[in-house]
Amino acid sequence: MELPIIEPFKIKMVENIYSSTKEQRENWIKDASFNLFNLKSEQVCIDLLTDSGTGAMSDKQWSAIMLGDESYAGASSYYKLKEAIKDITGFDFFLPTHQGRAAENVLFSVLVKEGDLVPGNSHFDTTKGHIEFRKATAVDCTIDDAADPISWHPFKGNVDIKKLENLLKTNPSEKISCILVTITNNTAGGQPVSMSNLREVRKLSLKYGVKLIIDSARFAENACFIKLREEGYADKEIRDIAREMFSYADGMTMSSKKDAIVNMGGFIGFRDEELFRQASTYNIIYEGFITYGGMSGRDMNALAQGLYEGTEFLYLKSRINQVAYLGSKLKEYGIPSLEPYGGHAIFIDAKRFLPHIPREEFPGQTLAIEIYTEGGVRGVEIGALMADRDPVTRQNRFPELEMVRLAIPRRVYTDNHMDYVAAVIRNVFERRNQIKKGIKINWEAPIMRHFTVRLEKL
Ligand SMILES: *Cc1c(COP(=O)(O)O)cnc(C)c1O
């Protein structure tokens, strides 16, 4: 018989999981204004809020921490990280930052000005925040298939080349800050972008003289999907695929808290020394001197090691396999979720789960609250609440997809935990007709409201 795919690691240290009663959770979520970000971690049993910074570091990463060099300038940890980044991405120049949004802040301080357009494939929420904060506009050019929760497309994160070229053709290049391609496309459901799509986008970027930047948080998972799904890549190493992806870009922003499996960190990669020089000034103001930029030496060491571990095929295969395991369990129970399954998360389709709750009552958030109350599983709404209001009209935006994301931390939970999660959601699914009403907003911040919003049950 064919041998199963196993995790290429074993467990050396364990951490307690907290259990609670349904009654306790009902009180806690009420005290948290029905915002799952307000819960204490002890009030959560299985935490699938995010895969960001929640991964388990390896023994090699922890030992690299002991060798950290904390010199202010020119630390050996900086050079170690520089070498790893050059090796894995091919970029000659880089700046460390404390996390991914800090990398966006520094790079966009150079590239994005008021009135600009930033076309791309469903920009990440902080990315959009940084663009809109500068009074520029993020233009979504993702393929239409991405908005269809059931169509099977191997690369649903792709950029629609026609939409992109139309925008580039009808606007002066000075008005386009850059083209921003996010791999994998988190907002569209952790969906990958194909190599041939990246190549096409590169052609347009050269033709119209606009820089191409890759938002790279899950670049290794993207590379793994290319290896598994795209013709001509089955026999290629993940790192060769990654280098080819980055070869089409002028730069990258990275949240190291995802595929580099560290708890904190980020960086910017540059091909061009001039852009690196301009960004360095902002790095010094916002982050720290250019050889540490918001990171400790020890953390740069762990990151350098994590970049190698995160690009191991056996690890990536077992991870993508675990995500699909949860997806197929839910499917077995008849629970609607986004397909094909993403690289880091399962996205439950709240519109089909709670079709009787109107969009204005936020069915995604309503479902996330129910899943938490049922079994202490914390996911996150990716729908109208997160989409926030239009910056000009201030009206609520209602994106095509209304979802609850269950993001799986790297190397943290077992398949038994996934069985538990699936059972919790099944119980909610079986009583879905008793969930009669959604929620309403009591208070919201001017932008990025979902992090701090206060809600009330209707
Ligand atoms: C997480 C993430 C960011 C922001 O990174 P942080 O480290 O959370 O600041 C940006 N883009 C994408 C695609 C991400 O997943």
The ligand as an SDF file (V2000), in Angstrom:
LIG
                    3D

 15 15  0  0  0  0  0  0  0  0999 V2000
    0.4510   38.7350    7.2880 C   0  0  0  0  0  0  0  0  0  0  0  0
    0.5090   39.3960    6.0000 C   0  0  0  0  0  0  0  0  0  0  0  0
    0.9320   40.7340    5.8790 C   0  0  0  0  0  0  0  0  0  0  0  0
    1.2860   41.5960    7.0720 C   0  0  0  0  0  0  0  0  0  0  0  0
    2.2820   41.0230    7.8270 O   0  0  0  0  0  0  0  0  0  0  0  0
    2.3810   41.1790    9.4260 P   0  0  0  0  0  0  0  0  0  0  0  0
    3.6190   40.4280    9.7640 O   0  0  0  0  0  0  0  0  0  0  0  0
    1.1470   40.6120   10.0150 O   0  0  0  0  0  0  0  0  0  0  0  0
    2.5090   42.6440    9.7120 O   0  0  0  0  0  0  0  0  0  0  0  0
    0.9720   41.2640    4.6080 C   0  0  0  0  0  0  0  0  0  0  0  0
    0.6180   40.5540    3.5330 N   0  0  0  0  0  0  0  0  0  0  0  0
    0.2080   39.2820    3.6200 C   0  0  0  0  0  0  0  0  0  0  0  0
   -0.1620   38.5260    2.3950 C   0  0  0  0  0  0  0  0  0  0  0  0
    0.1330   38.6700    4.8530 C   0  0  0  0  0  0  0  0  0  0  0  0
   -0.3060   37.4130    4.9410 O   0  0  0  0  0  0  0  0  0  0  0  0
  1  2  1  0
  2  3  1  0
  2 14  2  0
  3  4  1  0
  3 10  2  0
  4  5  1  0
  5  6  1  0
  6  7  2  0
  6  8  1  0
  6  9  1  0
 10 11  1  0
 11 12  2  0
 12 13  1  0
 12 14  1  0
 14 15  1  0
M  END
$$$$
